């Protein structure tokens, strides 16, 4: 009986180690992508930011309605609309600020989908971090955003 328990354990350990390796690999990849993304954000180039999305992407800003207390989402659909979103956002952004992304969780779904949860700090000198969730899909050698959800402060 003990032999069977050891055999089962020996068969399970590589799978557990493999899953842990895949999760660590996903987190390293995600942090690399998002560190470069924060640097790109700091250039205030709306077109370059939009190019990190797939053509049919969706960006959602989630906030709590002050009057009703209910959560609502402002959705932006498509790369062209997302570029306009960034143009509007960058109009009021002062030059020389530094943003930062921190990955809290990342996981591959198959070989061509990456789910990332983390926090985005718009300006590290102010320190307010916004939680986000991204779904990225592999397109050639790039990981493009399919869906981005950002939770705004209440």
GROMACS elastic network, one bead per residue, 0.5 to 0.9 nm:
[ bonds ]
;  ai    aj funct       b0    kb
    1     4     6  0.52570   500
    1     5     6  0.65173   500
    1     6     6  0.88548   500
    2     5     6  0.50450   500
    2     6     6  0.62633   500
    2     7     6  0.85368   500
    3     6     6  0.51470   500
    3     7     6  0.60454   500
    3     8     6  0.85802   500
    4     8     6  0.60431   500
    4     9     6  0.84469   500
    5     8     6  0.51353   500
    5     9     6  0.61119   500
    5    10     6  0.85202   500
    6    10     6  0.59583   500
    6    11     6  0.85287   500
    7    10     6  0.50324   500
    7    11     6  0.62112   500
    7    12     6  0.86475   500
    8    11     6  0.51421   500
    8    12     6  0.61885   500
    8    13     6  0.87146   500
    9    12     6  0.50747   500
    9    13     6  0.60734   500
   10    13     6  0.55169   500
   10    14     6  0.73924   500
   11    14     6  0.64668   500
   11    15     6  0.74395   500
   12    15     6  0.53490   500
   12    16     6  0.62920   500
   12    17     6  0.86882   500
   13    16     6  0.51033   500
   13    17     6  0.60348   500
   13    18     6  0.83771   500
   14    17     6  0.50420   500
   14    18     6  0.58571   500
   14    19     6  0.85025   500
   15    19     6  0.61306   500
   15    20     6  0.85858   500
   16    19     6  0.51698   500
   16    20     6  0.62257   500
   16    21     6  0.85839   500
   17    20     6  0.50750   500
   17    21     6  0.60606   500
   17    22     6  0.85736   500
   18    21     6  0.50099   500
   18    22     6  0.61260   500
   18    23     6  0.86229   500
   19    22     6  0.50551   500
   19    23     6  0.61918   500
   19    24     6  0.86085   500
   20    23     6  0.51285   500
   20    24     6  0.61532   500
   20    25     6  0.85128   500
   21    24     6  0.51137   500
   21    25     6  0.60225   500
   21    26     6  0.85170   500
   22    25     6  0.50075   500
   22    26     6  0.60601   500
   22    27     6  0.86164   500
   22   107     6  0.75985   500
   22   108     6  0.74201   500
   23    26     6  0.50219   500
   23    27     6  0.62148   500
   23    28     6  0.86913   500
   23   105     6  0.84637   500
   23   106     6  0.66273   500
   23   107     6  0.55348   500
   23   108     6  0.72867   500
   24    27     6  0.51364   500
   24    28     6  0.62358   500
   24    29     6  0.86087   500
   24   106     6  0.81157   500
   24   107     6  0.84625   500
   25    28     6  0.52040   500
   25    29     6  0.61266   500
   25    30     6  0.84687   500
   25   106     6  0.87322   500
   25   107     6  0.85581   500
   25   108     6  0.89237   500
   26    29     6  0.51707   500
   26    30     6  0.59426   500
   26    31     6  0.85243   500
   26   105     6  0.85450   500
   26   106     6  0.54206   500
   26   107     6  0.53869   500
   26   108     6  0.61325   500
   26   114     6  0.73850   500
   26   115     6  0.86935   500
   26   116     6  0.86528   500
   27    30     6  0.50287   500
   27    31     6  0.60527   500
   27    32     6  0.85426   500
   27   103     6  0.68806   500
   27   104     6  0.79694   500
   27   105     6  0.64556   500
   27   107     6  0.70503   500
   27   116     6  0.80377   500
   28    31     6  0.52446   500
   28    32     6  0.62429   500
   28    33     6  0.87078   500
   28   103     6  0.87433   500
   28   106     6  0.85050   500
   29    32     6  0.51600   500
   29    33     6  0.62168   500
   29    34     6  0.86124   500
   29   106     6  0.86435   500
   30    33     6  0.51158   500
   30    34     6  0.60496   500
   30    35     6  0.84313   500
   30   103     6  0.68407   500
   30   105     6  0.87659   500
   30   106     6  0.65748   500
   30   107     6  0.88362   500
   30   114     6  0.79834   500
   30   115     6  0.86459   500
   30   116     6  0.68167   500
   31    34     6  0.51005   500
   31    35     6  0.58476   500
   31    36     6  0.84759   500
   31   101     6  0.76099   500
   31   102     6  0.68155   500
   31   103     6  0.56961   500
   31   106     6  0.88236   500
   32    35     6  0.52181   500
   32    36     6  0.63259   500
   32    37     6  0.85134   500
   33    36     6  0.53536   500
   33    37     6  0.61100   500
   33    38     6  0.88348   500
   33   143     6  0.78952   500
   34    38     6  0.60684   500
   34    39     6  0.85165   500
   34   100     6  0.82001   500
   34   101     6  0.58442   500
   34   102     6  0.76741   500
   34   103     6  0.78453   500
   35    38     6  0.52348   500
   35    39     6  0.64444   500
   35    40     6  0.86961   500
   35   100     6  0.68388   500
   35   101     6  0.60988   500
   35   102     6  0.79986   500
   36    39     6  0.51095   500
   36    40     6  0.61749   500
   36    41     6  0.85854   500
   37    41     6  0.60431   500
   37    42     6  0.86234   500
   37    49     6  0.79441   500
   37    52     6  0.84188   500
   37   100     6  0.87212   500
   37   101     6  0.80459   500
   38    42     6  0.62531   500
   38    43     6  0.89252   500
   38    98     6  0.79164   500
   38    99     6  0.56259   500
   38   100     6  0.54763   500
   38   101     6  0.62662   500
   38   120     6  0.83842   500
   38   121     6  0.89781   500
   38   122     6  0.87357   500
   39    42     6  0.51243   500
   39    43     6  0.68020   500
   39    98     6  0.76831   500
   39    99     6  0.72452   500
   39   100     6  0.79454   500
   40    43     6  0.53175   500
   40    44     6  0.72365   500
   40    45     6  0.73323   500
   40    48     6  0.74540   500
   40    49     6  0.69051   500
   41    44     6  0.54950   500
   41    45     6  0.69868   500
   41    46     6  0.81775   500
   41    48     6  0.85917   500
   41    49     6  0.66822   500
   41    98     6  0.87547   500
   41    99     6  0.74294   500
   42    45     6  0.80553   500
   42    95     6  0.80350   500
   42    96     6  0.75063   500
   42    97     6  0.66726   500
   42    98     6  0.60706   500
   42    99     6  0.64888   500
   43    46     6  0.87491   500
   43    95     6  0.83847   500
   43    96     6  0.86870   500
   44    47     6  0.89992   500
   44    48     6  0.86207   500
   44    49     6  0.82151   500
   44    86     6  0.80485   500
   44    87     6  0.81317   500
   44    89     6  0.88727   500
   44    90     6  0.58018   500
   44    91     6  0.87596   500
   44    93     6  0.80865   500
   44    95     6  0.82179   500
   45    48     6  0.53920   500
   45    49     6  0.62896   500
   45    50     6  0.87421   500
   45    86     6  0.80091   500
   45    87     6  0.78638   500
   45    90     6  0.80759   500
   46    49     6  0.50612   500
   46    50     6  0.61176   500
   46    51     6  0.86041   500
   46    82     6  0.84425   500
   46    83     6  0.53573   500
   46    84     6  0.73693   500
   46    85     6  0.80975   500
   46    86     6  0.50024   500
   46    87     6  0.53095   500
   46    88     6  0.88476   500
   46    89     6  0.88210   500
   46    90     6  0.75721   500
   47    50     6  0.51141   500
   47    51     6  0.62464   500
   47    80     6  0.88043   500
   47    83     6  0.57530   500
   47    84     6  0.86534   500
   47    86     6  0.81363   500
   47    87     6  0.82437   500
   48    51     6  0.50567   500
   48    52     6  0.69542   500
   48    83     6  0.84370   500
   49    52     6  0.55382   500
   49    53     6  0.76499   500
   49    82     6  0.85538   500
   49    83     6  0.70999   500
   49    86     6  0.74263   500
   50    53     6  0.55695   500
   50    54     6  0.84289   500
   50    55     6  0.89447   500
   50    79     6  0.57340   500
   50    80     6  0.73692   500
   50    81     6  0.87497   500
   50    82     6  0.60175   500
   50    84     6  0.87431   500
   50    86     6  0.77493   500
   51    54     6  0.74931   500
   51    55     6  0.85677   500
   51    79     6  0.74207   500
   51    83     6  0.83552   500
   51   144     6  0.81666   500
   52    79     6  0.88993   500
   52   142     6  0.83875   500
   52   143     6  0.77899   500
   52   144     6  0.51864   500
   52   145     6  0.61693   500
   53    56     6  0.80183   500
   53    57     6  0.59925   500
   53    58     6  0.85658   500
   53    78     6  0.84240   500
   53    79     6  0.63277   500
   53    82     6  0.84381   500
   53   136     6  0.84386   500
   53   143     6  0.86650   500
   53   146     6  0.62111   500
   53   147     6  0.82857   500
   54    57     6  0.52378   500
   54    58     6  0.88626   500
   54    78     6  0.78131   500
   54    79     6  0.66941   500
   54   136     6  0.88440   500
   54   137     6  0.82561   500
   54   139     6  0.86844   500
   54   144     6  0.57632   500
   54   145     6  0.59686   500
   54   146     6  0.57195   500
   54   147     6  0.88878   500
   55    78     6  0.55959   500
   55    80     6  0.79578   500
   55   146     6  0.84154   500
   56    77     6  0.67148   500
   56    79     6  0.64198   500
   56   146     6  0.72738   500
   57    76     6  0.83050   500
   57    77     6  0.59804   500
   57    78     6  0.50359   500
   57    79     6  0.62627   500
   57    82     6  0.82370   500
   57   145     6  0.66812   500
   57   147     6  0.56716   500
   57   148     6  0.81870   500
   58    75     6  0.67463   500
   58    76     6  0.56453   500
   58    78     6  0.61971   500
   58    79     6  0.81727   500
   58    82     6  0.79393   500
   58   145     6  0.83938   500
   58   146     6  0.64350   500
   58   148     6  0.64391   500
   58   149     6  0.83806   500
   59    74     6  0.82039   500
   59    75     6  0.57123   500
   59    76     6  0.50966   500
   59    77     6  0.65844   500
   59    78     6  0.84803   500
   59    82     6  0.71763   500
   59   146     6  0.84655   500
   59   147     6  0.58777   500
   59   149     6  0.59790   500
   59   150     6  0.79759   500
   60    73     6  0.59744   500
   60    74     6  0.55219   500
   60    76     6  0.63344   500
   60    77     6  0.87487   500
   60   147     6  0.79044   500
   60   148     6  0.61404   500
   60   150     6  0.62302   500
   60   151     6  0.84384   500
   61    72     6  0.82214   500
   61    73     6  0.54495   500
   61    74     6  0.51352   500
   61    75     6  0.65445   500
   61    76     6  0.85996   500
   61   148     6  0.84998   500
   61   149     6  0.60054   500
   61   150     6  0.50296   500
   61   151     6  0.60233   500
   61   152     6  0.66994   500
   62    71     6  0.68185   500
   62    72     6  0.57303   500
   62    74     6  0.65571   500
   62    75     6  0.86766   500
   62   149     6  0.70034   500
   62   150     6  0.60008   500
   62   152     6  0.59184   500
   62   153     6  0.89275   500
   63    70     6  0.84048   500
   63    71     6  0.55553   500
   63    72     6  0.55582   500
   63    73     6  0.64483   500
   63    74     6  0.83031   500
   63   150     6  0.87048   500
   63   151     6  0.60959   500
   63   152     6  0.52089   500
   63   153     6  0.68365   500
   63   154     6  0.64409   500
   64    67     6  0.87816   500
   64    68     6  0.81711   500
   64    69     6  0.58156   500
   64    70     6  0.55052   500
   64    72     6  0.60622   500
   64    73     6  0.87060   500
   64   152     6  0.80831   500
   64   153     6  0.80369   500
   64   154     6  0.57094   500
   65    68     6  0.55857   500
   65    69     6  0.51043   500
   65    70     6  0.54524   500
   65    71     6  0.59680   500
   65    72     6  0.66278   500
   65   154     6  0.80981   500
   66    69     6  0.55429   500
   66    70     6  0.79608   500
   66   154     6  0.78224   500
   67    70     6  0.82479   500
   68    71     6  0.85590   500
   73   149     6  0.89597   500
   76    79     6  0.87973   500
   76    81     6  0.62593   500
   76    82     6  0.61269   500
   76    85     6  0.76818   500
   77    80     6  0.81981   500
   77    81     6  0.61452   500
   77    82     6  0.67861   500
   78    81     6  0.55093   500
   78    82     6  0.61684   500
   78    83     6  0.87073   500
   79    83     6  0.61080   500
   79    84     6  0.87289   500
   80    83     6  0.51204   500
   80    84     6  0.65029   500
   80    85     6  0.87605   500
   81    84     6  0.50492   500
   81    85     6  0.62264   500
   81    86     6  0.87941   500
   82    86     6  0.63534   500
   82    87     6  0.86317   500
   83    86     6  0.51764   500
   83    87     6  0.62112   500
   83    88     6  0.87282   500
   84    88     6  0.62018   500
   84    89     6  0.85152   500
   85    88     6  0.52875   500
   85    89     6  0.61894   500
   85    90     6  0.86805   500
   86    90     6  0.59233   500
   86    91     6  0.85000   500
   87    90     6  0.52795   500
   87    91     6  0.62884   500
   88    91     6  0.53518   500
   88    92     6  0.75513   500
   89    92     6  0.62396   500
   89    93     6  0.68444   500
   90    94     6  0.80618   500
   91    94     6  0.82971   500
   93    97     6  0.81742   500
   94    97     6  0.66580   500
   97   122     6  0.81043   500
   97   123     6  0.57439   500
   97   124     6  0.76986   500
   97   125     6  0.80390   500
   98   121     6  0.85526   500
   98   122     6  0.72322   500
   98   123     6  0.52881   500
   98   124     6  0.59176   500
   98   125     6  0.78427   500
   99   120     6  0.73478   500
   99   121     6  0.53865   500
   99   124     6  0.56885   500
   99   125     6  0.88800   500
  100   119     6  0.82029   500
  100   120     6  0.57496   500
  100   121     6  0.50838   500
  100   122     6  0.67766   500
  100   123     6  0.74371   500
  100   124     6  0.67394   500
  100   129     6  0.87446   500
  101   118     6  0.70150   500
  101   119     6  0.57445   500
  101   121     6  0.63519   500
  101   122     6  0.87447   500
  101   129     6  0.87049   500
  102   117     6  0.86834   500
  102   118     6  0.54451   500
  102   119     6  0.53050   500
  102   120     6  0.65070   500
  102   121     6  0.84101   500
  103   106     6  0.70786   500
  103   116     6  0.68883   500
  103   117     6  0.60903   500
  103   119     6  0.66876   500
  103   120     6  0.88523   500
  104   116     6  0.77311   500
  104   117     6  0.56974   500
  104   119     6  0.74814   500
  105   115     6  0.80916   500
  105   116     6  0.57852   500
  105   117     6  0.50771   500
  105   118     6  0.65752   500
  106   114     6  0.69613   500
  106   115     6  0.55393   500
  106   117     6  0.63289   500
  106   118     6  0.85856   500
  107   113     6  0.84759   500
  107   114     6  0.57646   500
  107   115     6  0.53584   500
  107   116     6  0.67253   500
  108   111     6  0.65862   500
  108   112     6  0.74930   500
  108   113     6  0.57796   500
  108   115     6  0.63740   500
  108   116     6  0.89386   500
  109   112     6  0.69776   500
  109   113     6  0.50622   500
  109   114     6  0.60120   500
  109   115     6  0.73755   500
  110   113     6  0.62086   500
  110   114     6  0.83174   500
  111   114     6  0.81789   500
  111   138     6  0.81116   500
  112   136     6  0.81818   500
  112   137     6  0.54998   500
  112   139     6  0.80127   500
  112   143     6  0.83369   500
  113   135     6  0.70139   500
  113   136     6  0.57048   500
  113   138     6  0.63331   500
  113   143     6  0.83316   500
  114   134     6  0.80473   500
  114   135     6  0.58588   500
  114   136     6  0.50653   500
  114   137     6  0.63264   500
  114   138     6  0.80695   500
  114   143     6  0.80335   500
  115   133     6  0.73533   500
  115   134     6  0.57912   500
  115   136     6  0.63432   500
  115   137     6  0.88815   500
  116   132     6  0.81359   500
  116   133     6  0.56421   500
  116   134     6  0.50858   500
  116   135     6  0.64679   500
  116   136     6  0.79372   500
  117   131     6  0.75319   500
  117   132     6  0.57882   500
  117   134     6  0.64738   500
  118   130     6  0.83005   500
  118   131     6  0.57725   500
  118   132     6  0.55306   500
  118   133     6  0.66017   500
  118   134     6  0.86258   500
  119   129     6  0.55922   500
  119   130     6  0.52038   500
  119   132     6  0.58338   500
  119   133     6  0.86249   500
  119   150     6  0.89189   500
  120   128     6  0.83093   500
  120   129     6  0.51621   500
  120   130     6  0.50317   500
  120   131     6  0.63824   500
  120   132     6  0.71496   500
  120   150     6  0.87457   500
  121   124     6  0.59419   500
  121   126     6  0.82476   500
  121   127     6  0.62985   500
  121   128     6  0.57751   500
  121   130     6  0.62588   500
  121   131     6  0.89788   500
  122   125     6  0.89964   500
  122   126     6  0.80893   500
  122   127     6  0.78978   500
  122   128     6  0.72331   500
  122   129     6  0.70820   500
  122   130     6  0.80575   500
  123   126     6  0.55609   500
  123   127     6  0.64714   500
  123   128     6  0.75605   500
  123   129     6  0.87174   500
  124   128     6  0.76707   500
  124   129     6  0.86744   500
  125   128     6  0.88229   500
  126   129     6  0.89985   500
  130   150     6  0.66760   500
  130   151     6  0.60827   500
  130   152     6  0.62535   500
  130   153     6  0.73683   500
  131   149     6  0.84658   500
  131   150     6  0.59862   500
  131   151     6  0.55430   500
  131   152     6  0.77600   500
  132   148     6  0.70767   500
  132   149     6  0.54400   500
  132   151     6  0.61634   500
  133   147     6  0.80559   500
  133   148     6  0.58619   500
  133   149     6  0.52660   500
  133   150     6  0.67308   500
  133   151     6  0.88659   500
  134   145     6  0.67692   500
  134   146     6  0.75528   500
  134   147     6  0.56364   500
  134   149     6  0.64678   500
  134   150     6  0.87353   500
  135   144     6  0.84153   500
  135   145     6  0.59834   500
  135   146     6  0.55425   500
  135   147     6  0.51370   500
  135   148     6  0.65865   500
  136   143     6  0.56838   500
  136   144     6  0.51513   500
  136   146     6  0.53624   500
  136   147     6  0.70789   500
  136   148     6  0.86817   500
  137   142     6  0.81616   500
  137   143     6  0.53602   500
  137   144     6  0.53923   500
  137   145     6  0.64793   500
  137   146     6  0.64547   500
  138   141     6  0.68780   500
  138   142     6  0.57174   500
  138   144     6  0.63028   500
  138   145     6  0.89920   500
  139   142     6  0.52385   500
  139   143     6  0.61174   500
  139   144     6  0.67687   500
  140   143     6  0.81035   500
  145   148     6  0.68268   500
  151   154     6  0.89168   500
